[in-house]
């Protein structure tokens, strides 16, 4: 109860921000399509010019940029994205030149972000959700929220199902006091979306600054990494293919090599949307990666010799380790892409429920405030000193677990330690004020059925 109380009161604002921005991000694909419709979509003509011709048109628009990848039009009405590295872009950003696949006319250019190819508006929402546009320090807020969400949710679930109360724990009560009704909404909806909250917490931590590094190290130590194709070409003749080499070793492939590479990838059963990445340096291959996020997952990849068009290495999603598959599915579902509109709807429901639960939690805290005495006093947490009733071995095990979890999730560990210090200081203050040992501070929690306010 005290853990749920402190986390709910002090971490609640972080959870509220994360849920609100996540709610907005779940709507991002439709908003992006509407904002950039004239650039992203064209009227299908039923014919398609070669990718090489589309690449040539994009080069003419961006003669100074370094061509790094091409995303051929995924379907009728879509445009092809030709991606360039240009000076002045941020990390994971590339300039996308959009080309009509029917006639190679350029429809526009926008900055694309990350493997999802998010365009400026969705990128802005992504950074809002991830860091509130405060850069690396801002990522602490989202990591703190993800670190505590699972613990707050599980603690609340235990309290809801073990507390003294009457009535259904599955249905909201619409009668009784204001606090009783608020508690019912808080507990019932929390029960219904508990799995969603646990999922968002676990997948969100994989992107976090500190816990994310621990997750990556754990995956590496257990050989759970996502496999990649080998790009090294062993035949020395392949090192001098017909592309142009920039200073520093970057390769600018000849236009026709993009056609040949795409054809080789299609022959290797890469049938979904793909990104063709140019060789990074002389003596390496093209890499063609399926980029479809919808179910069933298409994430096969091939390496293609730029001279001969031969497929020299293949990685199939079916051969991924189970942990790598779960990671891919988890990320795509967290972003609302795995199951399309159903996925987005579920994210909206869970995020909206978290927002409501935080508000209801603060409302219950306010309703439990003392109504006599100092006007600035707020609701108090549960009875102090209950841990003294736990067997010593259980306390030791609990402390060991807390330390282990705190080391793996550093922001959770630091904030948990801060809560303990705050709790001890409150107990010491009350002891000094009352002139009695802290363990005598045993104000009893009112029954859940009562609307009594502690004084």
N, C-alpha and C positions, 0 to 999 in steps of 0.2 A: 504493500500500500504506500509506504513512504517513497519507495523507488518510483512508482507510477506517479506519485504526487509531484516530486521534485522534477522529474523528467518532463512531465506534462506542463508544469508551470514555466520552467526555464528553457526547455528545448521546444516548447510549443510554437513560438514564433518562427523558428527555423523550419519546422514541419509545415507550418502554414504557408510560408513562402515557396517551399519546394513543391507542395501540392498545387498551389495556384499557378505557378509557372509551368508545371507538368501538365496541368489541365489545358493551358494555352497551347503547349507544344503538341499535344495530341490532335489539335485541329490544324496543325501547320501544313500538311500536304495539300488539303483542299484550298487553304488560303494562298499557298504558293502557286498552285495551278491557276488560280484566278488572277493573281497579281501579274504573273509573267506569261499569260496565255499567248500573247502575240509572238513571244520569243520561243516558247517551248513547243508550240503546236502549230501545224500548218494543215491546209486542206489536202487530203491525200489525192495524188494524181494517178495512182495505180502503177506507176513506174518508179524505178530507183536507179540513180546514176551510181557508178562505182565509188567505193569509199575513197579511193585515191583522188578522185575528182573533187570530192567534198573536202578532203584534207588540203588540196591545192587552193581551194577558195578560202579556207580558213587561214592558210599561210599568208595569202595576199592581204587579209585583214590585219594579221599580226606578224609582220615580217621580222620583228626584232625578238619575239618570244621564242623560247625553246619548247618545241613540241614534245610532250611527254606521254600523251595517251589519247585515245579516241574511244568514244562510246557511241557505236552505231545506233541509229534509230531503233527503238525497241519494238515498234509496231506502226501500223498505218496512222498517219497524223502526227507522229512524234518527229522531233528534229534530232539530228546527230550532234553530239557534243565533241568538239575538238579542244583538247585541254593543253594549256601552255603554262610554263613557268615564266613569270615576268617579274622584274624588280618591283619592290614595294609591297608585295603581298605578305600576309601573315603566315604563321605556321599552319600547315595542312590546307592552305588555300591555293587554288589554281584558277587561271582565267579560262572560262569556257566560251568558245565561239560556237554559236548555234547555227547549223546549216540545214537548209531544206533538202532532204534526201532525194526529192523528185527532180530538182533542177540545179542543186549546188548553190542556191542563193543564200547569203548570210542573213539571218533574221535578227541577230543581235548578239551581244556578249555580256556576260555577267560573271561575277566571282563565285566559284563553287567551293564548298568546304567539305573536307573529309571524304570517307569512302561512300557515304550516302549521297554525295553530290548536292548537298543542301545549298540553295541559292540565298541571296542576302537576307531576305526576311526570315526564313527558317533558321538561318545561321544566327541571326540576332536573337530569336527566341531560344535557340539552343544555348547560347552563352548566358542569356538571362536565367535559364533554368540551372545551368551548371555553375555559374559564378557571380550572378547579378551584375555582370559587366565590370567586376572589380579585379579581373585578372586572377593570378595565382592565389593571392590572399582570399579572394572571394570564394574559391573552391572549398574553403574550410566550412562555410555555412552549409553547403549541400552535403559534404561528407559527414558533418555532425548530425544532420537530419537523417541520412541513410543509416548511420551507425546506431542511432537510438530508435529508429522506427520499429524494428523487429522486436526490441526489448520492451518498449512501451506497449506494443500491440499484444505481446504474449502475456505481460503482467496484467494488462487490462482484461484479457480473456479469462485468466485464472480468477481474478477478482469477481468478474461478472458471473461465472459459473460456480463459485464456491461461497459467495456472499450470502448473508441471511436476507432473504426476500421472498415474497410471494408473487404469483403471476408467471406468465410465460417468459422464457428467456429468448424465444425466437420471434415473438411478436411485440410490437410497440404498444405500450399502455397509453391510453388517451385520457385517463381519469386520474384523480389524485392531485397532489401538490405540484407546484411548478418544478421543484427540484426532482421529484419522483418521475415526472414526465420527461424531463431533460435527461435524467439518468437512463431511462428506458430507451430513448432514442440513441444515446451514446453507446449503450451496451449492445443493443440488438443489431444496429448497423455495423458496429465493430466486429460482431460475430460473423455476419454475412460476408464481410470483405477481408477477413483476417488473412486468407491465403494471398489475396492481391497485395496487401501491405507487406507481407513477408517476401513476396516475389520482387516487388519494387525495391525493397531494402537490399536484398542480396544482389540483384543485378546492378543497382546503382553504385554499390561499393566497388564493383569492378572498374569503374571509371574514376574513382576517387584518388586523391593525391597520395595519401599515406597508406591507407588500407589497400588501395589498388596495387601498390607496389608489393605488398605482402601476398596478395592474391596471385600476382604474376610470378613471384618467386616460388610459391607453393606449386603452381602449375608446372613450372620448369623443373622443379625437383622431382615431381611425380611423372614427368614426361607426358604432360597433358597439353602441350603446346599445339597450336594449329599448324598442320603440315603445310609446307610451301614447295613449289616446284624448283628444281635446280636450273639456274639460268646460264651456267658455265658451258661453253662449247669446247669440246676436246679437240676437234679438228682444227689445226692451225689455219687452214685455208679459209675457214669461216670468219676469221678475225678481220679480214679485209673486204667486207662486203661493200656494195655500191653506194652506201649512204655517205654522208659527209660527217666528218669528225670535228667537233668544236674544241677550242683550247680547254684542257682539263679532262679530255677523254669522252665528253658527252657525244652521243651518236644522234645524227639527224637522218632517219631512214629515208630511202627513196620512196616516192609516192606509191609506186606499184607494189611495194612490199606489204603495205597495209592490206591490199586486196588479197594477196597470196596468204597472208597470215590469218585473216578472217576466214577464208575458205578452208584452210587447214583445221582451224578450230571447229568449224561446223562439221567437218568430216569426222572429228573426234567426239561427236555427240554433245558439243556445247551448244545447245539449242535455244537457251534463254537469252535475256539481255546480257551483254558482255562489255568489259572494258579491255581494250588492247593497249598494253603498256609498252612503250618503245624500249629498246635495249638501253641500259644505263651507261654502258661503255662498250668499246670495241671488244669483240670476243664473247659477247653475251647474247642471249636470245630475246625475242619478244616474249611477253607473258600475257596470255589471254585468260581472264578470270570472269566467271559468271557472277553477276552482281544482283540478281533477282532476290528480293527479300521475302517474297510471299511463300506460303506453303503450297506444295512441298518444296523444300529448300533446294535451290540449284546453286552450288558453289564449287563446281569442278573447275580446275585450272590446268592449262597446258603451256609448255614452253615450246616455241617454234623457232627453228633455224631461219634467220632472215634471208639467207641466200637461197636455200633449197626449198623452203617451206615445209620441211620435215618436222613432225612433232617429235621432240627429243625427250620430253618428260611429261608425265601426267599425274595429277593428284585428284582423286575422286572424293566427293563429300561422303560417299558411302564408306570410305576407308578411314575417315577421321576417327580418332579416339572418342569415346563417348563423352568425355569431359569437354573436348573441343566442340562437339556437336551441341551439347547443352549450353556452352558459352555463346555460340552463334545464335541459337534459338532464343536464349535469354535476352541478348542485346537487341535482336530484331523485335521481339515482343515488347520490350521496354520502350522502344521507339514507336510502337504502334504499327509495325509494318508486316508482321508475320502472318496475321489472319485478316488483313485488310480492314474493312469497316467494322467488323466484329471486334477486332483487336482495339481499334480506336475507341469504340463505344465502351468497352470494358475499362480502358484507361480513364476515360472521362468519368465513369461511375466511381471508380476507386479514388481518383484524385478529388472529385467533388465530395465524396464521403469523408475523406481525411480532413478537408477544409471544414466541413460541418462539425466533425467530431472535436476538432481543436476548439472551435467556437463554443460548442456545448460544454466542453471541459472547463473553459474559463467561466462560463455561466454558472456551472455547479459550484465552482470555487467561490464566486461572488455570492451565490445564494447561501453558502455555508458560513459567510462572514459573521463575526459577532455583531449583534445589533445594539449592544450597550457598551459604553466606554468610549475609547478613543475612536474617532470617526475613520481614521486611516488604517485600522486593523482589518485584516483579511482573513479568509478561512484558513484554518489550521489543518495540518496533515493528521495521519492516524496516530494511535497511541505510541509513545516512545518506549524504548527498552524491550520490545518484544523479542529481539534477537537473543536476549539473555536466557530465554526459555528453550532455545534450540540446543540439542546435544553438541558437545565440543567437537566431536569428529565431523558432524555436519557443518559446523561453522568453518573448520579448517578446509574441508572440501569446497565449500562455497567461496572462501577466500582464494583458494588455488584456481578455481574456475574463473573468478573475477579477474585475477592477475593475468591468466592466460588469454582471456578474451580481450582484456585491456591492452596487452602487448600486440595482439593481432590487429585490433581496431584502436589505434592510439588515441584518437579524439574521444572515443567512448571512454577509454581508461582515464584520460586526464579529467574529463568532465565528471565522471563517476567519483573520482577522488575528491574533486571540488565539492560535490554534493555531500560526501561523508564529512568533510571538514565543516561545511556550513551546518550540517545537522548537529555535529558535536558542539559547535559554537552556540547554536540555539539552546541546546540542552544545558550548557554551562551557564548561559545567561539566565535561564529560568531557575536554575539551581541557586545562583547567587541572589536573584531577586526574591525567591520564595524562602531562602534559608534552609532548603531541604536537599538531600541527595537527588541527582537526576533520575534515579530509578523510581522515585516516588511520584514523578510526573506521569501519572497514569490515567490521563483523561480518557474515558471510554468512548469509542466511536459509537455514534447513535446507530440504531438499527436502520437498515436500508428502507424499511417501511415507514420510518418516521421522517418528518420534515423538520425536526428539532434543529435549532441552530446552536452551535456551541458558543459558550460565553466565557 
